[in-house]
Amino acid sequence: QVQLVESGGGLVQAGGSLRLSCTASGRIFSISTMGWYRQAPGKQRELVAAITSGGITNYADSPKGRFTISRDNAKNTVDLQMKSLKPEDTAVYYCNAHAIRFGTPYDYWGQGTQVTVSS
């Protein structure tokens, strides 16, 4: 099992910045990719950004150029720096860890942290 604990959400005005952090514990040796997803009311959960253990990143189109994902393998953390926030970024943000054990993939999720961007 992998446990994920997020922090850093909150309320911010449009154009502002927030930094989300996620710390993993448990079977962390099995984690390959970590990332952030978000889910707005009435919408499906969607990928925001992901990063491999080797530092390769992948961003969705909407946050590209405004958000930066980073990972510290020694501390088992993944952060999401969000700048130039827009009201449409409002959502619950979830930390994700993708693990592979004995060839079987597993996805673990944090509890979610609310990000609200006011116009």
Backbone as JSON, one array per atom type, in Angstrom:
{
  "sequence": "QVQLVESGGGLVQAGGSLRLSCTASGRIFSISTMGWYRQAPGKQRELVAAITSGGITNYADSPKGRFTISRDNAKNTVDLQMKSLKPEDTAVYYCNAHAIRFGTPYDYWGQGTQVTVSS",
  "N": [[0.83, -1.2, 0.0], [0.33, 2.29, -0.61], [0.43, 5.42, 0.84], [-0.84, 8.68, 0.48], [-0.47, 12.06, 1.19], [-1.78, 15.21, 0.94], [-1.22, 18.75, 0.69], [-1.68, 22.33, 0.82], [-3.71, 23.52, -0.68], [-6.31, 26.02, -1.31], [-7.86, 29.3, -1.23], [-7.6, 31.66, -3.78], [-7.0, 34.66, -5.63], [-7.71, 35.34, -9.1], [-4.94, 35.1, -11.26], [-3.16, 34.75, -9.27], [-0.96, 32.66, -7.22], [-0.36, 29.29, -6.18], [0.95, 26.57, -4.26], [1.02, 23.17, -4.32], [1.59, 20.31, -2.34], [2.63, 16.91, -1.96], [3.08, 14.06, -0.07], [4.44, 10.87, -0.04], [4.09, 7.66, 1.48], [4.77, 4.38, 2.82], [4.75, 1.6, 0.66], [6.8, 2.77, -1.05], [8.82, 2.17, -2.77], [7.77, 0.92, -4.89], [6.66, 2.79, -6.51], [6.27, 4.38, -9.63], [5.45, 6.53, -11.55], [4.38, 9.76, -10.52], [1.77, 12.11, -9.92], [-0.52, 14.84, -10.52], [-3.98, 15.24, -10.45], [-7.18, 16.66, -11.26], [-10.52, 17.52, -10.32], [-13.33, 19.08, -11.26], [-16.53, 20.42, -10.25], [-19.16, 18.43, -11.45], [-17.68, 17.47, -13.52], [-15.38, 15.14, -15.1], [-12.59, 13.5, -13.53], [-9.39, 14.73, -14.3], [-6.14, 14.6, -15.8], [-3.55, 16.7, -14.64], [-0.76, 17.13, -14.41], [2.17, 15.07, -14.65], [4.96, 13.14, -13.45], [7.84, 11.21, -13.95], [9.95, 8.83, -12.17], [12.41, 9.37, -13.11], [12.28, 11.98, -13.79], [10.97, 12.86, -16.06], [8.48, 14.81, -17.5], [4.96, 15.42, -17.94], [2.35, 17.33, -19.19], [-1.02, 18.47, -19.08], [-2.85, 20.25, -21.62], [-4.15, 22.63, -20.77], [-2.96, 23.66, -18.26], [-0.37, 23.96, -19.09], [2.69, 25.66, -19.23], [1.94, 27.33, -17.19], [1.84, 25.88, -14.86], [4.06, 23.96, -12.83], [5.48, 20.86, -12.31], [7.21, 19.03, -9.84], [9.57, 16.77, -8.36], [10.84, 15.08, -5.56], [12.74, 12.52, -5.03], [14.16, 11.54, -2.89], [12.86, 12.54, -0.69], [10.39, 11.64, -1.13], [8.33, 13.16, -2.26], [6.02, 15.1, -4.2], [5.47, 18.03, -5.92], [3.33, 20.72, -6.97], [3.59, 23.58, -8.56], [1.66, 26.33, -9.07], [0.89, 28.94, -11.17], [-0.36, 32.13, -12.32], [-3.11, 31.67, -12.01], [-6.42, 30.69, -12.97], [-10.0, 31.19, -12.93], [-11.14, 28.87, -13.99], [-9.44, 26.92, -13.17], [-10.32, 26.1, -10.79], [-10.99, 23.47, -8.64], [-11.04, 20.2, -7.1], [-7.98, 18.97, -6.21], [-6.03, 16.14, -6.75], [-3.51, 14.04, -5.57], [-1.58, 11.58, -7.17], [-0.23, 8.32, -7.29], [1.45, 6.06, -9.23], [1.99, 2.73, -9.22], [3.88, -0.29, -9.62], [3.7, -3.62, -8.98], [5.01, -6.74, -8.94], [4.49, -6.9, -11.64], [1.9, -5.98, -11.84], [-0.18, -3.19, -12.23], [-0.92, -0.45, -10.04], [-2.96, 2.16, -8.8], [-2.79, 4.83, -6.64], [-4.38, 7.18, -4.5], [-4.53, 10.48, -3.13], [-6.36, 12.27, -0.55], [-7.4, 14.53, -1.6], [-7.36, 18.04, -2.28], [-8.78, 21.22, -1.98], [-8.85, 23.7, -4.44], [-9.57, 26.95, -5.05], [-10.27, 29.47, -7.26], [-10.86, 32.78, -7.46], [-12.61, 35.22, -9.4]],
  "CA": [[0.0, 0.0, 0.0], [0.98, 3.6, -0.63], [-0.4, 6.49, 1.38], [-0.51, 9.99, -0.06], [-1.04, 13.16, 1.97], [-1.63, 16.46, 0.2], [-1.38, 20.02, 1.4], [-1.39, 23.52, 0.04], [-4.83, 24.13, -1.4], [-6.87, 27.21, -0.69], [-8.56, 30.3, -2.05], [-6.69, 32.65, -4.34], [-7.58, 35.46, -6.7], [-7.2, 35.08, -10.44], [-3.61, 35.65, -11.46], [-2.32, 34.41, -8.14], [-0.19, 31.42, -7.24], [-0.47, 28.33, -5.09], [1.83, 25.43, -4.38], [0.51, 21.96, -3.71], [2.6, 19.32, -2.0], [2.13, 15.58, -1.68], [4.11, 13.18, 0.49], [4.1, 9.46, -0.12], [4.66, 6.75, 2.47], [4.37, 2.99, 2.6], [5.55, 0.86, -0.33], [7.2, 3.8, -2.01], [9.78, 1.63, -3.73], [7.01, 0.4, -6.04], [6.1, 3.91, -7.27], [6.98, 4.81, -10.83], [5.04, 7.89, -11.89], [3.51, 10.51, -9.6], [1.16, 13.21, -10.64], [-1.66, 15.58, -9.98], [-5.22, 15.26, -11.21], [-8.17, 17.55, -10.67], [-11.91, 17.26, -10.66], [-14.24, 20.21, -11.02], [-17.91, 19.96, -10.07], [-19.86, 18.01, -12.65], [-16.75, 17.04, -14.56], [-14.56, 13.98, -14.79], [-11.23, 13.77, -13.07], [-8.49, 14.86, -15.43], [-4.73, 14.78, -15.52], [-2.97, 18.04, -14.69], [0.66, 16.94, -14.73], [2.76, 13.86, -14.09], [6.42, 13.11, -13.52], [8.39, 9.89, -13.68], [11.02, 8.83, -11.19], [13.58, 9.93, -13.78], [12.11, 13.42, -14.0], [10.26, 13.19, -17.3], [7.2, 15.41, -17.15], [3.86, 15.45, -18.91], [1.35, 18.3, -18.77], [-2.21, 18.69, -19.87], [-2.72, 21.48, -22.39], [-4.64, 23.82, -20.07], [-2.02, 24.26, -17.34], [0.99, 24.01, -19.64], [3.26, 27.0, -19.2], [1.57, 28.03, -15.94], [2.07, 24.97, -13.74], [5.3, 23.2, -12.88], [5.51, 19.73, -11.4], [8.56, 18.64, -9.46], [9.56, 15.57, -7.53], [12.04, 14.81, -4.77], [12.69, 11.07, -4.76], [14.73, 11.28, -1.57], [11.86, 12.91, 0.32], [9.12, 11.01, -1.53], [7.35, 14.22, -2.42], [5.77, 15.68, -5.52], [4.87, 19.35, -5.76], [2.76, 21.36, -8.14], [3.61, 25.04, -8.46], [0.64, 26.85, -9.98], [0.96, 30.38, -11.34], [-1.35, 32.71, -13.25], [-4.31, 30.84, -11.86], [-7.65, 31.16, -13.59], [-11.18, 30.6, -12.29], [-11.39, 27.52, -14.5], [-8.56, 25.98, -12.46], [-11.0, 25.7, -9.56], [-11.27, 22.04, -8.62], [-10.34, 19.43, -6.08], [-6.75, 18.43, -6.79], [-5.67, 14.86, -6.15], [-2.2, 13.47, -5.82], [-1.65, 10.2, -7.66], [1.01, 7.54, -7.42], [1.27, 4.86, -10.05], [2.97, 1.74, -8.77], [3.85, -1.59, -10.26], [4.18, -4.67, -8.09], [4.95, -8.06, -9.58], [3.93, -6.73, -12.96], [0.52, -5.5, -11.79], [-0.23, -1.76, -11.92], [-1.83, 0.05, -9.01], [-3.06, 3.61, -8.66], [-3.13, 5.3, -5.3], [-4.87, 8.56, -4.52], [-4.67, 11.23, -1.89], [-7.73, 12.6, -0.17], [-7.82, 15.7, -2.36], [-7.27, 19.37, -1.66], [-9.59, 22.15, -2.76], [-8.26, 24.93, -4.97], [-10.62, 27.84, -5.53], [-9.72, 30.7, -7.85], [-11.93, 33.76, -7.62], [-12.4, 36.17, -10.5]],
  "C": [[0.87, 1.25, 0.0], [-0.02, 4.61, -0.07], [0.1, 7.83, 0.86], [-1.22, 11.06, 0.77], [-0.72, 14.46, 1.25], [-1.77, 17.65, 1.13], [-1.2, 21.16, 0.42], [-2.54, 24.11, -0.73], [-5.33, 25.37, -0.7], [-7.59, 28.09, -1.68], [-7.57, 31.35, -2.51], [-7.4, 33.43, -5.43], [-6.97, 35.08, -8.05], [-5.88, 35.81, -10.65], [-2.64, 35.3, -10.36], [-1.65, 33.06, -8.29], [-0.52, 30.57, -6.02], [0.53, 27.21, -5.35], [1.21, 24.27, -3.62], [1.67, 20.99, -3.46], [1.94, 17.99, -1.66], [3.29, 14.72, -1.18], [3.62, 11.74, 0.47], [4.78, 8.68, 0.99], [4.15, 5.34, 2.18], [5.3, 2.33, 1.6], [6.04, 1.78, -1.44], [8.15, 3.27, -3.05], [9.08, 1.14, -4.99], [6.48, 1.52, -6.95], [6.95, 4.22, -8.49], [6.64, 6.28, -11.11], [4.18, 8.48, -10.78], [2.93, 11.69, -10.36], [0.04, 13.86, -9.88], [-2.81, 15.52, -10.97], [-6.14, 16.27, -10.55], [-9.56, 17.18, -11.15], [-12.75, 18.45, -10.26], [-15.66, 19.66, -10.88], [-18.56, 19.61, -11.4], [-18.97, 17.53, -13.78], [-15.97, 15.81, -14.13], [-13.2, 14.4, -14.28], [-10.3, 13.76, -14.28], [-7.05, 15.05, -14.97], [-4.35, 16.25, -15.6], [-1.52, 17.93, -15.13], [1.15, 15.67, -14.06], [4.26, 13.9, -14.28], [6.9, 11.71, -13.17], [9.49, 9.98, -12.63], [12.3, 9.4, -11.79], [13.44, 11.39, -14.13], [11.45, 13.82, -15.31], [8.86, 13.66, -16.95], [6.22, 15.36, -18.31], [2.79, 16.38, -18.36], [0.13, 18.24, -19.68], [-2.08, 20.04, -20.57], [-3.09, 22.72, -21.57], [-3.6, 24.44, -19.13], [-0.6, 24.44, -17.89], [1.49, 25.44, -19.69], [2.94, 27.79, -17.94], [1.89, 27.19, -14.71], [3.4, 24.25, -13.94], [5.25, 22.08, -11.85], [6.96, 19.38, -11.1], [8.48, 17.49, -8.46], [10.9, 15.44, -6.82], [11.99, 13.35, -4.36], [13.23, 10.74, -3.37], [13.71, 11.55, -0.46], [10.49, 12.3, 0.01], [8.0, 12.04, -1.65], [7.19, 14.59, -3.89], [5.01, 16.97, -5.3], [4.31, 19.84, -7.09], [2.73, 22.86, -7.88], [2.66, 25.58, -9.52], [0.72, 28.37, -9.99], [-0.1, 30.83, -12.32], [-2.64, 31.92, -13.21], [-5.54, 31.52, -12.44], [-8.84, 30.55, -12.87], [-11.46, 29.18, -12.76], [-10.42, 26.48, -13.93], [-9.19, 25.5, -11.15], [-11.41, 24.24, -9.63], [-10.7, 21.44, -7.33], [-9.15, 18.76, -6.77], [-6.34, 17.19, -6.0], [-4.26, 14.46, -6.53], [-2.37, 12.0, -6.21], [-0.27, 9.57, -7.67], [0.69, 6.27, -8.19], [2.38, 3.89, -9.69], [2.81, 0.44, -9.55], [4.48, -2.61, -9.32], [3.95, -6.01, -8.76], [4.23, -7.98, -10.93], [2.5, -6.21, -13.0], [0.51, -4.02, -11.43], [-1.26, -1.43, -10.85], [-1.81, 1.57, -9.06], [-3.52, 3.95, -7.26], [-3.47, 6.78, -5.38], [-4.82, 9.19, -3.14], [-6.12, 11.59, -1.66], [-8.28, 13.8, -0.94], [-7.69, 16.98, -1.57], [-7.96, 20.36, -2.57], [-8.76, 23.36, -3.17], [-9.41, 25.75, -5.56], [-9.99, 29.13, -6.01], [-10.89, 31.65, -8.1], [-11.58, 34.76, -8.71], [-12.41, 37.6, -10.02]]
}
